[in-house]
Amino acid sequence: MSPLPLPVPLPVVLAGARGHGRWHLHNIRRLEALGLVRLAGICELKPLDAEELDGFGTPEQSADFGGLLDSTGARVAIVCTPIQTHTDLALAAASRGVHLLLEKPPAPSYAEFERMAHGVRAAGTRCQIGFQSLGSHALPAIRSLIDGGAIGELLGVGAAGAWVRDTAYFTRAPWSGRRRLGGTDVVDGALTNPLAHAVATALAVAGSPRAEDVAGIESELLRANDIESDDTSCVRITTARGIPVTVAATLCAEEPGEPYVVAHGELGRITFWYKEDRVLVQRAGRGPEESVYGRTDLLENLARHLTQDAPLLVPPELTGAFMRVVEAIRLAPDPLALPASAWRTAPGERAPRRIVTGVDRVVAASAETLTLFSELGAPWARSTEASTP
């Protein structure tokens, strides 16, 4: 089906308006004020009440996503639903000529990702993957510095994310903390969902965002919580150019910190705190230089792409390398449960949380040295599990 003509403002249906979906509601309100979009419908199993709608009036609500797209005449759909539903909902939209903002991770397996991307291409619709950090203006600036030799030859890229999540986080939904649900892949985990931006951003800094940019992947998946997926993990991706990209993450930090990506060069380094769009350049013969950049919102970019021919920032092909990592994690052995001696329990805001002893230091050391947990001698780490994409 060919995409239909585009009215302005673009009618939008939001699938998944609770949880992270609330952020999308606020963003839609901002873009409504700019005259770019209007909220036409909300797809939820249970309709939002007036308080949750917060002044949006009475948009059409239904649990039937396809029917809602048809009845509202939506031209854009935001899919912010459980990971395992992404592909089918994306294809339902594409088959109706509806363009997409698809939340990350785009799919729970590489096969599902390819099925989604092929369907979108065949329908002639546009799909933006919701890695908001890839809309940062810092990224092209960093790539320009690297390509221009500001830090000499690029030796590798490391990323570190030390976050805190209490036990309630892993029970907030039936798919939370699961690798599979009823025989269906979910692949929720530290690197594939909450800190997925660290992986995607590190690959972008390395100039290796596409599936064909990945030559090999090693992973170490661990868990302190009583869950199926990993909460403390690391990967080392070898790019087709031979550049190592390591990402270390935990949801069991001693102290939460801002996640960051660091590009290691022969003559210096560039550190990027991607949630803050903040960049620190340190190079030989010059003092440190810190800058804060702007960011292009991905729904706004999609709207301007459709109506004003702005380049689309995060099409599916620019997340192919990230999906190779998801696939390697999906195929890896189930995460190793850490012994009780490796973690302790502390009070959390809503529920207790588990803290892995010394994990903050190990996560930072991984990004600094481009090494895996086991290579750093962490007493709770297991041997490297190697896989190829």
KOLFI-255905 format. One line per field, with one value per residue: residue number from 1; x negated, y, z of N, C-alpha, C in turn; residue in one letter. Coordinates in pm, whole numbers, plus 50000, padded with zeros to 5 digits. Layout:
<vexlums>
n = NUM ...
n_px = X ...
n_py = Y ...
n_pz = Z ...
ca_px = X ...
ca_py = Y ...
ca_pz = Z ...
c_px = X ...
c_py = Y ...
c_pz = Z ...
res = A ...
</vexlums>
This chain:
<vexlums>
n = 1 2 3 4 5 6 7 8 9 10 11 12 13 14 15 16 17 18 19 20 21 22 23 24 25 26 27 28 29 30 31 32 33 34 35 36 37 38 39 40 41 42 43 44 45 46 47 48 49 50 51 52 53 54 55 56 57 58 59 60 61 62 63 64 65 66 67 68 69 70 71 72 73 74 75 76 77 78 79 80 81 82 83 84 85 86 87 88 89 90 91 92 93 94 95 96 97 98 99 100 101 102 103 104 105 106 107 108 109 110 111 112 113 114 115 116 117 118 119 120 121 122 123 124 125 126 127 128 129 130 131 132 133 134 135 136 137 138 139 140 141 142 143 144 145 146 147 148 149 150 151 152 153 154 155 156 157 158 159 160 161 162 163 164 165 166 167 168 169 170 171 172 173 174 175 176 177 178 179 180 181 182 183 184 185 186 187 188 189 190 191 192 193 194 195 196 197 198 199 200 201 202 203 204 205 206 207 208 209 210 211 212 213 214 215 216 217 218 219 220 221 222 223 224 225 226 227 228 229 230 231 232 233 234 235 236 237 238 239 240 241 242 243 244 245 246 247 248 249 250 251 252 253 254 255 256 257 258 259 260 261 262 263 264 265 266 267 268 269 270 271 272 273 274 275 276 277 278 279 280 281 282 283 284 285 286 287 288 289 290 291 292 293 294 295 296 297 298 299 300 301 302 303 304 305 306 307 308 309 310 311 312 313 314 315 316 317 318 319 320 321 322 323 324 325 326 327 328 329 330 331 332 333 334 335 336 337 338 339 340 341 342 343 344 345 346 347 348 349 350 351 352 353 354 355 356 357 358 359 360 361 362 363 364 365 366 367 368 369 370 371 372 373 374 375 376 377 378 379 380 381 382 383 384 385 386 387 388 389
n_px = 49915 49938 49808 50039 50163 50026 50161 50130 50149 49984 50182 50158 50124 50080 49942 49938 49943 49887 49640 49326 49457 49591 49405 49400 49657 49630 49442 49579 49769 49602 49521 49764 49815 49638 49757 49709 49794 50090 50269 50439 50533 50528 50388 50451 50481 50646 50846 50720 50783 50943 50764 50517 50508 50475 50567 50579 50824 51065 50939 50971 50996 50878 50831 50770 50533 50492 50756 50790 50599 50718 50969 50905 50758 50485 50154 49908 49765 49679 49501 49487 49466 49461 49152 49166 49389 49336 49264 49494 49686 49562 49564 49837 49901 49742 49856 50084 49999 49898 49665 49380 49271 49071 49019 48711 48575 48578 48669 48695 48523 48284 48399 48669 48631 48533 48760 48941 48810 48795 49068 49150 48997 49100 49359 49320 49318 49195 48966 48866 48631 48644 48400 48313 48073 47927 48011 47865 47677 47418 47306 47243 47050 46854 46780 46672 46448 46302 46265 46119 45876 45830 45782 45591 45518 45801 45837 46017 46350 46522 46794 46992 47233 47385 47644 47931 48177 48465 48614 48881 48885 48833 49064 49264 49404 49532 49332 49097 48757 48728 48612 48749 49097 49362 49258 49189 48945 48815 48597 48526 48305 48005 47829 47978 48213 48277 48020 47967 47919 47653 47512 47594 47511 47235 47158 47227 47049 46816 46842 46974 47251 47410 47536 47351 47117 47023 46799 46755 46867 46836 46965 47059 47280 47461 47637 47772 48018 48326 48410 48474 48328 48029 47874 47636 47379 47159 47028 46809 46757 46624 46540 46586 46370 46184 46186 46219 46517 46642 46898 47016 47241 47466 47747 47736 47591 47358 47362 47569 47490 47419 47451 47195 46992 46672 46424 46123 45817 45506 45378 45529 45856 46214 46493 46831 47119 47408 47680 47686 47590 47331 46988 46648 46333 46011 45682 45349 45117 45301 45544 45822 46140 46470 46803 47152 47417 47697 48008 48197 48530 48675 48936 49018 48825 48902 49155 49082 48925 49117 49280 49122 48895 48665 48360 48388 48310 48265 48305 48404 48177 47957 47946 47872 47629 47655 47869 47741 47597 47807 47899 47676 47678 47926 47877 47680 47567 47790 47798 47551 47615 47522 47332 47460 47274 47169 47328 47536 47825 48016 48219 48474 48650 48911 48902 48681 48336 48075 47726 47428 47117 46852 46908 46937 46680 46569 46726 46659 46385 46388 46481 46268 46042 46117 46185 46325 46540 46440 46176 46082 46056 46264 46414 46663 46715 46766 46605 46528 46791 46803 46930 47047 47193
n_py = 49880 50218 50509 50744 51076 51356 51525 51840 51968 51652 51369 51166 50847 50705 50419 50263 50436 50468 50446 50478 50586 50813 51015 51047 51151 51406 51510 51508 51703 51929 51938 51970 52235 52354 52312 52081 51815 51631 51481 51202 50956 50700 50396 50158 49891 49941 50222 50560 50780 51100 51246 51128 51191 51462 51721 51675 51646 51456 51230 50962 50635 50301 49947 49815 49829 49839 49893 50142 50300 50301 50425 50677 50793 50815 50927 50894 50667 50605 50361 50229 49997 49665 49490 49255 49292 49474 49430 49320 49523 49737 49647 49632 49902 49994 49853 49995 50228 50400 50597 50558 50595 50402 50258 50192 49878 49798 49541 49200 49014 48943 48839 48917 49192 49223 49135 49336 49567 49504 49489 49752 49889 49772 49866 50130 50318 50535 50482 50560 50487 50482 50584 50824 50953 50948 51160 51368 51665 51652 51418 51426 51625 51502 51289 51437 51548 51315 51206 51411 51381 51479 51345 51174 50846 50638 50423 50271 50237 50296 50233 50318 50242 50294 50226 50242 50019 49914 49619 49624 49727 49515 49373 49516 49472 49190 49108 49217 49192 48950 48692 48538 48489 48289 48127 48312 48536 48794 48930 49127 49329 49462 49573 49561 49699 49910 50037 50043 50262 50324 50128 50168 50432 50421 50264 50438 50652 50519 50507 50293 50193 50016 49689 49542 49647 49508 49270 49076 48958 48956 48845 48896 48801 48867 48835 48982 49008 48826 48725 48654 48766 48966 49184 49299 49345 49301 49379 49317 49449 49382 49577 49592 49728 49664 49792 49794 49798 49848 49789 49839 49765 49816 49757 49760 49943 50091 50366 50569 50691 50922 50785 50722 50762 50691 50787 50654 50773 50784 51019 51143 51183 51159 51229 51154 51239 51114 51150 51406 51551 51638 51707 51627 51711 51594 51638 51596 51853 52056 52227 52090 52078 52160 52112 52175 52045 52088 51910 51715 51633 51314 51250 51497 51530 51320 51412 51648 51538 51405 51612 51826 51733 51693 51527 51189 51085 50842 50584 50236 50092 50216 50116 49860 49740 49758 49581 49345 49306 49267 49024 48858 48853 48739 48480 48395 48198 48164 48432 48435 48363 48567 48489 48505 48630 48826 49046 49291 49389 49685 49960 50085 50337 50249 49980 49722 49718 49555 49556 49530 49446 49668 49718 49961 50063 49862 49871 50127 50086 49901 50054 50226 50067 49901 49637 49320 49215 48977 48980 49190 49090 49085 48951 48829 48779 48588 48366 48477 48468 48394 48505 48528 48760
n_pz = 50000 49911 50076 50215 50125 50307 50568 50743 51067 51137 51191 51477 51624 51938 52060 52354 52614 52875 53145 52993 52781 52870 52850 52575 52535 52653 52478 52235 52293 52301 52032 51909 51973 51802 51566 51420 51467 51569 51835 51757 51840 52097 52180 52404 52640 52855 52867 52890 53164 53239 53395 53333 53063 53075 52979 52705 52593 52424 52272 52035 52167 52185 52211 51986 51763 51477 51391 51511 51380 51129 51176 51273 51073 51093 51027 51131 51358 51692 51847 52148 52315 52472 52407 52253 52096 51901 51622 51491 51535 51409 51144 51101 51100 50882 50668 50630 50526 50714 50883 51108 51448 51621 51925 52103 52226 51876 51806 51933 51827 51565 51334 51359 51351 51088 50951 51019 50914 50641 50576 50622 50430 50196 50201 50157 50354 50620 50886 51204 51449 51801 51936 52119 52185 51953 51815 51905 51863 51927 51830 51538 51566 51724 51556 51347 51472 51528 51268 51163 51283 51541 51781 51704 51571 51597 51863 52002 52143 52439 52665 52949 53192 53489 53672 53893 53990 54151 54309 54237 53984 53818 53824 53715 53485 53295 53114 53203 53288 53159 52938 52763 52694 52735 52533 52343 52221 52424 52542 52727 52916 53071 52874 52642 52678 52913 52914 52648 52486 52542 52406 52134 52098 52144 51925 51721 51770 51712 51443 51329 51277 51130 51038 50886 50976 51190 51310 51506 51830 52179 52489 52832 53063 53348 53663 53952 54062 54115 53847 53496 53291 53222 53460 53503 53296 53010 52686 52411 52109 51800 51535 51176 51085 51264 51509 51858 52050 52356 52594 52911 53169 53443 53653 53915 54068 54301 54345 54154 53827 53554 53236 52991 52692 52569 52347 52259 52160 51977 52042 52233 52391 52376 52561 52604 52752 52706 52772 52860 52652 52655 52603 52643 52542 52536 52461 52335 52411 52442 52643 52835 52669 52698 52592 52542 52362 52135 52066 51842 51846 51794 51702 51612 51413 51240 51163 51030 50834 50684 50596 50519 50402 50559 50650 50761 51083 51232 51079 51032 50927 51039 51289 51278 51365 51642 51669 51600 51831 52014 51911 51956 52235 52277 52184 52353 52638 52921 53162 53422 53756 54018 54310 54646 54803 54645 54631 54798 54988 54981 55101 54881 54683 54627 54669 54799 54685 54499 54530 54360 54475 54436 54169 54031 53998 53838 53605 53510 53469 53263 53044 53029 52975 52771 52813 52923 53199 53319 53237 53378 53624 53802 54085 54070 53808 53507 53271 52937 52703 52378 52065 51727 51497
ca_px = 50000 49859 49845 50144 50121 49996 50216 50053 50058 49996 50256 50071 50177 49980 49967 49862 49941 49846 49496 49250 49551 49627 49309 49445 49772 49578 49374 49684 49825 49506 49522 49893 49800 49562 49838 49653 49872 50202 50300 50565 50583 50443 50412 50419 50577 50741 50842 50672 50888 50924 50641 50404 50507 50414 50600 50581 50961 51120 50892 51028 50918 50917 50727 50750 50438 50523 50883 50771 50531 50816 51078 50853 50683 50350 50044 49790 49791 49571 49515 49417 49532 49361 49056 49206 49502 49295 49265 49631 49752 49498 49611 49977 49900 49686 49951 50187 49935 49873 49524 49357 49164 49069 48931 48601 48510 48681 48721 48625 48430 48245 48497 48784 48587 48531 48899 48998 48747 48836 49208 49158 48945 49193 49478 49284 49333 49074 48959 48762 48612 48641 48277 48310 47936 47873 48050 47778 47587 47281 47252 47167 46932 46752 46730 46588 46320 46229 46225 46019 45750 45811 45725 45506 45585 45899 45793 46132 46457 46579 46913 47019 47360 47409 47775 47995 48315 48506 48676 49012 48862 48833 49197 49360 49482 49501 49213 48979 48656 48744 48551 48856 49227 49449 49191 49158 48830 48832 48458 48508 48179 47938 47771 48073 48328 48254 47895 47948 47862 47507 47463 47616 47431 47094 47139 47232 46922 46715 46869 47008 47389 47482 47516 47229 47001 46988 46725 46766 46920 46815 47056 47062 47412 47471 47755 47780 48159 48391 48476 48428 48235 47909 47878 47497 47328 47069 47001 46703 46789 46513 46599 46526 46241 46093 46192 46299 46618 46691 47005 47036 47361 47526 47864 47712 47479 47346 47412 47603 47414 47458 47381 47110 46914 46540 46346 45981 45733 45361 45330 45624 45982 46337 46595 46963 47229 47507 47808 47669 47534 47209 46868 46518 46222 45878 45584 45210 45075 45410 45622 45952 46244 46602 46913 47285 47480 47842 48056 48318 48626 48693 49069 49013 48747 48985 49258 49019 48883 49234 49346 49025 48779 48546 48305 48431 48190 48240 48377 48365 48044 47856 47950 47843 47521 47716 47948 47647 47567 47926 47902 47571 47725 48036 47823 47583 47623 47863 47708 47503 47659 47411 47349 47509 47159 47129 47419 47604 47956 48030 48354 48498 48761 49037 48875 48536 48257 47953 47605 47314 46999 46743 46944 46917 46538 46544 46790 46575 46258 46413 46482 46134 45940 46175 46177 46445 46536 46353 46038 46046 46037 46376 46430 46793 46734 46741 46522 46590 46872 46783 47023 47036 47328
ca_py = 50000 50341 50605 50838 51217 51394 51651 51906 51881 51508 51295 51067 50751 50657 50286 50252 50574 50470 50423 50571 50652 50945 51109 51075 51242 51542 51555 51537 51835 52031 51946 52028 52380 52397 52287 51970 51693 51637 51349 51154 50839 50630 50252 50100 49787 50011 50363 50661 50865 51243 51292 51081 51265 51590 51833 51639 51636 51322 51157 50828 50534 50164 49844 49761 49922 49855 49963 50282 50367 50319 50517 50813 50845 50847 50921 50855 50589 50586 50230 50230 49881 49563 49465 49143 49332 49582 49398 49305 49653 49817 49600 49672 50043 50008 49800 50096 50350 50487 50609 50505 50613 50273 50266 50096 49815 49782 49404 49112 48925 48999 48797 49005 49323 49219 49126 49469 49661 49467 49527 49898 49927 49727 49951 50266 50408 50573 50434 50618 50408 50581 50610 50970 51003 50960 51292 51470 51735 51619 51304 51468 51702 51405 51218 51531 51556 51189 51196 51514 51348 51557 51259 51076 50723 50585 50294 50196 50314 50230 50296 50275 50284 50241 50272 50178 49977 49831 49493 49651 49754 49388 49312 49618 49417 49047 49084 49280 49099 48819 48665 48480 48490 48199 48078 48423 48615 48928 48978 49243 49319 49590 49627 49561 49787 50037 50101 50020 50383 50319 50043 50234 50555 50382 50220 50558 50723 50441 50511 50156 50169 49923 49547 49495 49703 49421 49149 48978 49006 48876 48895 48840 48835 48830 48890 48977 48997 48698 48748 48567 48840 49019 49319 49344 49278 49376 49322 49378 49436 49412 49629 49544 49798 49616 49878 49737 49882 49778 49853 49774 49823 49751 49817 49731 50029 50142 50502 50590 50795 50950 50697 50796 50693 50754 50749 50654 50798 50780 51147 51204 51113 51238 51169 51202 51205 51127 51201 51549 51611 51706 51649 51673 51674 51603 51598 51635 51988 52152 52210 52025 52162 52103 52176 52116 52058 52073 51778 51713 51533 51221 51264 51622 51502 51239 51500 51740 51455 51374 51732 51927 51663 51688 51390 51106 51066 50706 50477 50104 50046 50273 50044 49719 49690 49738 49458 49233 49285 49204 48884 48784 48835 48642 48346 48360 48123 48246 48502 48365 48421 48598 48435 48603 48703 48931 49159 49318 49452 49817 50016 50163 50430 50174 49842 49703 49700 49479 49629 49441 49506 49713 49716 50093 50071 49766 49924 50237 50030 49838 50160 50286 49975 49823 49496 49260 49198 48866 49021 49287 49017 49098 48818 48772 48767 48458 48369 48533 48387 48457 48472 48613 48801
ca_pz = 50000 49907 50180 50179 50135 50445 50618 50847 51143 51113 51296 51541 51722 52033 52115 52479 52664 53016 53157 52908 52690 52921 52792 52439 52544 52676 52357 52137 52329 52256 51886 51872 51981 51684 51448 51343 51485 51664 51890 51701 51909 52194 52186 52534 52680 52940 52825 52984 53219 53213 53462 53254 52936 53113 52890 52564 52545 52410 52154 52024 52237 52152 52223 51851 51701 51336 51378 51552 51269 51022 51211 51297 50959 51140 50930 51208 51479 51788 51910 52277 52373 52504 52300 52167 52011 51810 51480 51439 51533 51303 51014 51091 51059 50748 50570 50611 50478 50831 50917 51242 51547 51690 52041 52115 52111 51773 51799 52026 51756 51436 51235 51372 51304 50941 50905 51033 50821 50505 50560 50613 50298 50092 50207 50120 50468 50690 51024 51290 51570 51907 52011 52125 52192 51818 51766 51965 51773 51966 51754 51420 51607 51767 51438 51273 51543 51507 51128 51137 51350 51663 51887 51638 51529 51692 51913 52052 52207 52556 52723 53085 53249 53624 53714 54008 53972 54265 54269 54176 53841 53745 53831 53673 53373 53282 53031 53264 53336 53096 52808 52683 52760 52663 52414 52254 52263 52478 52551 52815 52987 53092 52751 52532 52701 52982 52872 52504 52427 52555 52297 52006 52091 52129 51786 51637 51790 51641 51300 51290 51321 51043 51065 50821 51045 51303 51273 51613 51958 52300 52592 52967 53114 53489 53731 54097 54095 54086 53719 53390 53206 53287 53517 53509 53177 52922 52554 52330 51967 51709 51412 51051 51070 51368 51628 51967 52115 52474 52670 53041 53228 53558 53716 54056 54104 54438 54332 54013 53758 53416 53141 52898 52590 52556 52230 52291 52044 51995 52092 52325 52413 52375 52647 52567 52842 52599 52820 52883 52529 52702 52544 52693 52453 52599 52360 52362 52380 52458 52764 52813 52610 52725 52518 52552 52231 52126 52028 51760 51888 51683 51644 51536 51292 51152 51107 50933 50722 50602 50542 50474 50344 50646 50654 50874 51164 51282 51010 51083 50887 51127 51418 51249 51451 51773 51665 51604 51973 52071 51867 52028 52372 52270 52161 52457 52752 53017 53253 53540 53883 54107 54445 54744 54858 54552 54636 54925 54971 55043 55080 54761 54697 54628 54710 54819 54565 54517 54492 54336 54538 54349 54027 53969 53958 53730 53485 53461 53422 53134 52942 53024 52924 52660 52852 52980 53344 53359 53210 53482 53748 53895 54147 54040 53663 53447 53151 52819 52612 52248 51959 51610 51459
c_px = 49912 49903 49947 50092 50113 50060 50123 50151 50088 50075 50173 50152 50060 50023 49877 49842 49909 49698 49421 49340 49595 49533 49352 49567 49726 49513 49474 49746 49733 49513 49657 49885 49723 49639 49791 49737 49995 50231 50437 50621 50479 50486 50360 50522 50685 50734 50786 50790 50853 50797 50518 50394 50458 50439 50602 50723 51005 51071 50955 50936 50971 50800 50694 50663 50473 50652 50872 50699 50630 50916 51031 50787 50541 50249 49913 49837 49664 49597 49425 49477 49425 49279 49107 49324 49460 49313 49407 49704 49693 49550 49759 49988 49853 49784 50064 50128 49904 49725 49505 49246 49171 48969 48820 48632 48614 48742 48641 48526 48395 48343 48621 48752 48588 48673 48967 48942 48787 48980 49226 49109 49044 49318 49448 49304 49198 49082 48840 48752 48579 48518 48256 48168 47876 47921 47963 47687 47441 47222 47181 47044 46819 46694 46640 46451 46237 46177 46118 45886 45725 45751 45636 45586 45680 45858 45909 46231 46510 46703 46939 47154 47382 47537 47826 48138 48352 48581 48813 48999 48876 48966 49304 49450 49445 49372 49085 48884 48663 48663 48654 48986 49321 49390 49155 49039 48873 48696 48451 48377 48108 47891 47872 48191 48289 48127 47862 47887 47709 47448 47475 47528 47284 47066 47142 47102 46809 46733 46909 47152 47463 47447 47384 47102 46950 46919 46738 46812 46887 46905 47033 47188 47429 47598 47741 47924 48215 48478 48418 48319 48117 47937 47738 47425 47233 47058 46878 46734 46661 46573 46525 46392 46142 46090 46273 46395 46671 46801 47027 47152 47404 47649 47854 47595 47479 47400 47447 47523 47465 47382 47302 47042 46781 46469 46198 45900 45587 45309 45427 45751 46097 46440 46728 47066 47357 47644 47805 47621 47406 47086 46744 46411 46092 45776 45448 45185 45182 45483 45755 46056 46378 46710 47043 47360 47631 47878 48184 48408 48663 48834 49076 48936 48828 49091 49198 48965 49001 49291 49250 48898 48652 48493 48352 48309 48161 48328 48328 48224 47932 47864 47918 47734 47572 47795 47860 47609 47686 47930 47796 47613 47839 47984 47724 47648 47694 47766 47675 47554 47538 47435 47392 47396 47118 47217 47480 47737 47959 48172 48360 48617 48894 49020 48725 48465 48129 47835 47491 47188 46892 46779 46921 46774 46511 46606 46706 46443 46274 46412 46345 46034 45988 46166 46308 46428 46436 46206 45988 46027 46148 46409 46563 46816 46703 46650 46601 46670 46864 46890 46996 47175 47387
c_py = 50124 50434 50706 50981 51260 51528 51710 51986 51733 51441 51175 50977 50702 50521 50267 50389 50584 50436 50526 50644 50789 51052 51146 51167 51385 51596 51588 51673 51947 52049 51992 52181 52437 52372 52171 51844 51725 51494 51306 51035 50778 50484 50199 49992 49846 50160 50454 50742 51012 51297 51251 51155 51407 51700 51800 51627 51493 51256 51017 50728 50395 50071 49780 49858 49946 49930 50110 50361 50397 50429 50660 50874 50883 50837 50885 50775 50585 50454 50225 50119 49777 49522 49361 49176 49426 49547 49391 49439 49743 49777 49633 49817 50058 49960 49897 50228 50449 50482 50585 50576 50488 50279 50160 49999 49785 49644 49316 49016 48988 48959 48884 49146 49327 49212 49262 49564 49632 49511 49676 49946 49892 49815 50094 50367 50436 50524 50498 50532 50504 50587 50761 51026 51021 51087 51403 51533 51710 51510 51345 51549 51608 51332 51308 51544 51430 51179 51297 51491 51422 51474 51150 50954 50674 50443 50207 50290 50232 50304 50235 50329 50217 50302 50189 50143 49885 49707 49514 49678 49625 49315 49407 49571 49271 49018 49139 49174 48961 48812 48610 48485 48403 48148 48186 48501 48752 48998 49114 49223 49452 49653 49639 49654 49913 50110 50068 50142 50383 50239 50116 50358 50523 50338 50339 50638 50652 50445 50376 50122 50061 49779 49497 49552 49615 49295 49040 49041 48907 48933 48823 48892 48780 48889 48875 48957 48861 48714 48652 48634 48892 49156 49379 49271 49366 49301 49390 49344 49468 49457 49574 49611 49757 49700 49809 49840 49802 49860 49772 49844 49745 49828 49800 49815 50062 50284 50524 50705 50815 50856 50779 50702 50766 50696 50764 50671 50791 50906 51214 51122 51212 51164 51235 51149 51224 51172 51351 51624 51689 51632 51712 51619 51698 51552 51658 51780 52093 52125 52142 52125 52094 52182 52101 52148 52051 51932 51794 51599 51444 51222 51392 51601 51420 51326 51593 51662 51431 51497 51833 51866 51673 51545 51315 51063 50921 50605 50341 50062 50102 50217 49896 49662 49667 49607 49334 49202 49219 49056 48801 48757 48734 48499 48301 48272 48217 48310 48420 48437 48445 48536 48545 48684 48821 49055 49173 49388 49584 49867 50091 50254 50356 50035 49829 49690 49624 49555 49529 49511 49541 49728 49850 50106 49980 49815 50037 50185 49962 49940 50220 50196 49889 49673 49451 49239 49091 48902 49122 49219 49037 48962 48751 48750 48626 48476 48425 48430 48456 48414 48563 48646 48712
c_pz = 50000 50018 50129 50187 50281 50480 50722 50933 51120 51225 51345 51631 51807 52086 52236 52540 52812 53025 53075 52810 52738 52867 52651 52439 52563 52549 52247 52166 52282 52104 51832 51873 51863 51554 51363 51350 51568 51710 51841 51778 52002 52196 52318 52566 52770 52905 52934 53036 53197 53276 53382 53120 52955 53009 52742 52509 52537 52281 52153 52092 52204 52180 52089 51772 51554 51314 51411 51442 51157 51056 51231 51175 50996 51026 50997 51329 51563 51858 52032 52363 52409 52383 52201 52076 51899 51663 51424 51434 51424 51166 50994 51047 50916 50642 50541 50561 50589 50867 51067 51320 51634 51803 52035 52227 52005 51765 51895 51960 51623 51326 51239 51325 51151 50885 50911 50927 50678 50480 50545 50476 50188 50087 50163 50232 50533 50835 51093 51415 51685 51995 52016 52128 52053 51749 51820 51860 51810 51877 51626 51455 51650 51647 51354 51338 51519 51364 51092 51208 51480 51776 51826 51594 51637 51732 51962 52116 52323 52603 52860 53130 53382 53676 53831 53970 54088 54215 54205 54027 53760 53754 53779 53559 53356 53205 53095 53317 53275 52967 52710 52764 52678 52534 52314 52308 52313 52483 52619 52890 52989 52962 52638 52553 52780 52940 52726 52437 52436 52441 52164 51990 52074 51985 51692 51649 51715 51489 51245 51330 51244 51074 51007 50884 51157 51254 51380 51742 52067 52409 52725 53033 53254 53547 53882 54141 54055 53961 53616 53306 53288 53347 53530 53396 53098 52789 52497 52184 51890 51577 51290 51025 51179 51494 51737 52026 52234 52541 52797 53111 53350 53600 53867 54108 54252 54444 54185 53953 53617 53322 53040 52800 52578 52434 52265 52162 52080 52064 52189 52336 52408 52459 52621 52668 52763 52646 52840 52759 52559 52654 52606 52600 52526 52499 52391 52321 52394 52588 52733 52761 52630 52653 52546 52422 52242 52082 51944 51808 51770 51624 51561 51405 51192 51085 51001 50813 50626 50532 50482 50417 50428 50646 50778 50953 51200 51209 51057 51048 50974 51269 51398 51337 51592 51775 51655 51750 52042 52036 51939 52172 52376 52261 52268 52564 52849 53116 53377 53665 53972 54245 54542 54805 54770 54561 54775 54893 55046 55020 54947 54783 54709 54686 54734 54684 54598 54458 54476 54388 54436 54204 53959 53916 53838 53598 53425 53405 53287 53021 52923 52952 52808 52687 52917 53130 53386 53339 53312 53618 53849 53954 54114 53891 53615 53326 53035 52743 52477 52150 51841 51564 51352
res = M S P L P L P V P L P V V L A G A R G H G R W H L H N I R R L E A L G L V R L A G I C E L K P L D A E E L D G F G T P E Q S A D F G G L L D S T G A R V A I V C T P I Q T H T D L A L A A A S R G V H L L L E K P P A P S Y A E F E R M A H G V R A A G T R C Q I G F Q S L G S H A L P A I R S L I D G G A I G E L L G V G A A G A W V R D T A Y F T R A P W S G R R R L G G T D V V D G A L T N P L A H A V A T A L A V A G S P R A E D V A G I E S E L L R A N D I E S D D T S C V R I T T A R G I P V T V A A T L C A E E P G E P Y V V A H G E L G R I T F W Y K E D R V L V Q R A G R G P E E S V Y G R T D L L E N L A R H L T Q D A P L L V P P E L T G A F M R V V E A I R L A P D P L A L P A S A W R T A P G E R A P R R I V T G V D R V V A A S A E T L T L F S E L G A P W A R S T E A S T P
</vexlums>
